[in-house]
Amino acid sequence: MKQASIGIIGGGLTGLTLAYLLQQQGIAATIIEARDRIGGRIHTVTPKGDTPIEMGATWLGKQHTHLLQLLKDLEIGIFEQQLGSTAFYEPMSINPPQLVQLPPNSEPSYRIQGGSSRLIQTLADQLKEEQIQLSQVVQSIIQKDTQIAINTNKTTYTFDYVISTLPPFLLAQKIAIQPALPATCTAIMNNTHTWMGNSIKIGFRFKEPFWRTRESSGTIFSNVGPIPEFYEHANYEDNLFALKGFFNGAYAPATKAERLRLALIQLRKYYGQKVDEYTSYEELVWANEPYTFESYGNPILPHQHNGHSVYRQAYLKERFYIAGAETGFASPGYMNGAVESAYFVFGALNASW
Ligand SMILES: Cc1cc2nc3c(=O)[nH]c(=O)nc-3n(C[C@H](O)[C@H](O)[C@H](O)COP(=O)(O)OP(=O)(O)OC[C@H]3O[C@@H](n4cnc5c(N)ncnc54)[C@H](O)[C@@H]3O)c2cc1C
């Protein structure tokens, strides 16, 4: 059974980790990816010679043991996120922002040296080029006896085993499955939250880290917005500089120019005209990414149904698995959950042959 053909829908961290694990066992799985790039919700934007900016996943912690083990196996280092000893804090619009002391960071967070996409690229480098099929939008999954057909916008693939790594809500909304999955499973998928699916990330590159003075800070917490959180985003070598954070997701329908204008108005409150010396601006509105997010019909709470037990069963005559960060038992929704879910399916496949 080790000769079984395996199709993995989605070339994000879950899909690539699973393909990497199978590859180490001599099984060449095929990844079918809708976008023209790999990485999914991991996307480091790195113009040549300029500061890499994370538009997706950025931070990990020491509790993310599955992810840390994978990074160690791949010999990829991490470095501590610098928060500094102070932060700009803006509790309400009628008071000016204050520079407050931050308590000592007892649980620091870390970033991946070279950027989060380095992990993605290192995993992809273990595979042959033809194992990653880009720009293939899966539209239906159809069981045919002991095999499963995957129909995309361009072609049909047939495999012995198929693993979806899409956020489960997206899988339920966008891909027709025949025969239908059990009603309980479909109901859970239709109410499973996609972590950060409707967030907006923005970042500014600078020549110098002008905020590294006693009177300033690269860390911002604001209840006024539209930027609620902003952080120092220098590279590991600390020779390329940026500030990066979140923008209120309600501004997804606005134009890029409007978000930039509002961001600069807010940042001038802390940095004055210095902020206008930015060398470039990046943003990514995840709610406008059809291969990550689809609007929820009814309200779904953050992490709702993440790590649910329906994601630990095989379907379609034990030939189909639902994986992905939101299905992980450990830190679901996060990179660690993605890696854990890949390890789970890898173990389940191994047990089935
Ligand atoms: C803005 C943002 C910030 C985040 N910050 C952090 C953080 O700091 N720390 C952390 O641990 N996690 C963070 N996350 C979460 C982290 O990015 C995810 O947990 C992880 O990347 C998910 O990996 P995945 O492979 O399970 O899913 P995805 O990355 O979503 O991969 C799914 C793949 O399926 C593809 N796909 C979708 N539809 C189809 C289709 N029809 N046919 C074929 N392919 C399809 C997609 O293009 C995508 O490549 C963040 C996410 C975002 C968006």
The ligand as a MOL file (V3000), in Angstrom:
LIG
                    3D

  0  0  0     0  0            999 V3000
M  V30 BEGIN CTAB
M  V30 COUNTS 53 58 0 0 0
M  V30 BEGIN ATOM
M  V30 1 C -2.8440 37.8200 8.7780 0
M  V30 2 C -2.5050 36.5050 9.4320 0
M  V30 3 C -1.6810 36.4890 10.5260 0
M  V30 4 C -1.3640 35.2710 11.1490 0
M  V30 5 N -0.4850 35.2800 12.1930 0
M  V30 6 C -0.0880 34.1190 12.7230 0
M  V30 7 C 0.9580 34.0980 13.6830 0
M  V30 8 O 1.5300 35.1270 14.0170 0
M  V30 9 N 1.3180 32.8920 14.2030 0
M  V30 10 C 0.7240 31.7170 13.8030 0
M  V30 11 O 1.1150 30.6480 14.3030 0
M  V30 12 N -0.2430 31.7160 12.8630 0
M  V30 13 C -0.6530 32.8750 12.3160 0
M  V30 14 N -1.5970 32.8800 11.3300 0
M  V30 15 C -2.2220 31.6030 10.9670 0
M  V30 16 C -1.3300 30.7670 10.0340 0
M  V30 17 O -1.0660 31.5310 8.8940 0
M  V30 18 C -2.0810 29.4740 9.6640 0
M  V30 19 O -2.3210 28.7160 10.8260 0
M  V30 20 C -1.3240 28.5520 8.6960 0
M  V30 21 O -0.5310 29.2460 7.7770 0
M  V30 22 C -2.3780 27.7060 7.9910 0
M  V30 23 O -1.7650 26.7790 7.1210 0
M  V30 24 P -2.6970 25.7440 6.3390 0
M  V30 25 O -1.8330 25.0690 5.3620 0
M  V30 26 O -3.4410 24.9020 7.3100 0
M  V30 27 O -3.8080 26.6400 5.6200 0
M  V30 28 P -3.6120 27.7140 4.4480 0
M  V30 29 O -2.3470 28.4350 4.6020 0
M  V30 30 O -4.8760 28.5170 4.4140 0
M  V30 31 O -3.4890 26.8100 3.1480 0
M  V30 32 C -4.5850 26.3390 2.4320 0
M  V30 33 C -4.1790 26.3170 0.9700 0
M  V30 34 O -5.2960 25.8510 0.1960 0
M  V30 35 C -5.3580 26.6040 -1.0060 0
M  V30 36 N -6.7170 26.5390 -1.5480 0
M  V30 37 C -7.8240 27.1900 -1.1190 0
M  V30 38 N -8.8830 26.8530 -1.8830 0
M  V30 39 C -8.4320 25.9700 -2.8090 0
M  V30 40 C -9.0550 25.2550 -3.8760 0
M  V30 41 N -10.3580 25.3700 -4.1480 0
M  V30 42 N -8.2890 24.4220 -4.6410 0
M  V30 43 C -6.9520 24.2610 -4.3700 0
M  V30 44 N -6.3110 24.9290 -3.3740 0
M  V30 45 C -7.0540 25.7570 -2.6070 0
M  V30 46 C -4.9520 28.0010 -0.5710 0
M  V30 47 O -4.5450 28.8080 -1.6420 0
M  V30 48 C -3.8470 27.7100 0.4290 0
M  V30 49 O -2.5800 27.7000 -0.1800 0
M  V30 50 C -1.9270 34.0640 10.6700 0
M  V30 51 C -2.7610 34.0870 9.5500 0
M  V30 52 C -3.0310 35.2910 8.9220 0
M  V30 53 C -3.9120 35.3050 7.6910 0
M  V30 END ATOM
M  V30 BEGIN BOND
M  V30 1 1 1 2
M  V30 2 1 2 3
M  V30 3 2 2 52
M  V30 4 2 3 4
M  V30 5 1 4 5
M  V30 6 1 4 50
M  V30 7 2 5 6
M  V30 8 1 6 7
M  V30 9 1 6 13
M  V30 10 2 7 8
M  V30 11 1 7 9
M  V30 12 1 9 10
M  V30 13 2 10 11
M  V30 14 1 10 12
M  V30 15 2 12 13
M  V30 16 1 13 14
M  V30 17 1 14 15
M  V30 18 1 14 50
M  V30 19 1 15 16
M  V30 20 1 16 17
M  V30 21 1 16 18
M  V30 22 1 18 19
M  V30 23 1 18 20
M  V30 24 1 20 21
M  V30 25 1 20 22
M  V30 26 1 22 23
M  V30 27 1 23 24
M  V30 28 2 24 25
M  V30 29 1 24 26
M  V30 30 1 24 27
M  V30 31 1 27 28
M  V30 32 2 28 29
M  V30 33 1 28 30
M  V30 34 1 28 31
M  V30 35 1 31 32
M  V30 36 1 32 33
M  V30 37 1 33 34
M  V30 38 1 33 48
M  V30 39 1 34 35
M  V30 40 1 35 36
M  V30 41 1 35 46
M  V30 42 1 36 37
M  V30 43 1 36 45
M  V30 44 2 37 38
M  V30 45 1 38 39
M  V30 46 1 39 40
M  V30 47 2 39 45
M  V30 48 1 40 41
M  V30 49 2 40 42
M  V30 50 1 42 43
M  V30 51 2 43 44
M  V30 52 1 44 45
M  V30 53 1 46 47
M  V30 54 1 46 48
M  V30 55 1 48 49
M  V30 56 2 50 51
M  V30 57 1 51 52
M  V30 58 1 52 53
M  V30 END BOND
M  V30 END CTAB
M  END
